[in-house]
């Protein structure tokens, strides 16, 4: 389960980095924090894929996200 969590958190960080990158380029600033976010998110995804090489594909991403969210909700209820 932890590698699924790494994968989902990595995806979330990558998605959140996109608007930050666009905003930095629009303002003419160097995208330092977004670059760090890309490294962290990409690193988490690489760790997850490295641990479970055949577990993640485009078609299984929604199932992985759903399982991580459902485990998180179940953890909050206890």
Secondary structure, 3 states (H helix, E strand, C coil): CHHHHHHHHHHHHHHHHHHHHHHHHHHCCCCHHHHHHHHHHHHHHHHHHHHCCCCCCCCCHHHHHHHHHHHHHHHHHC
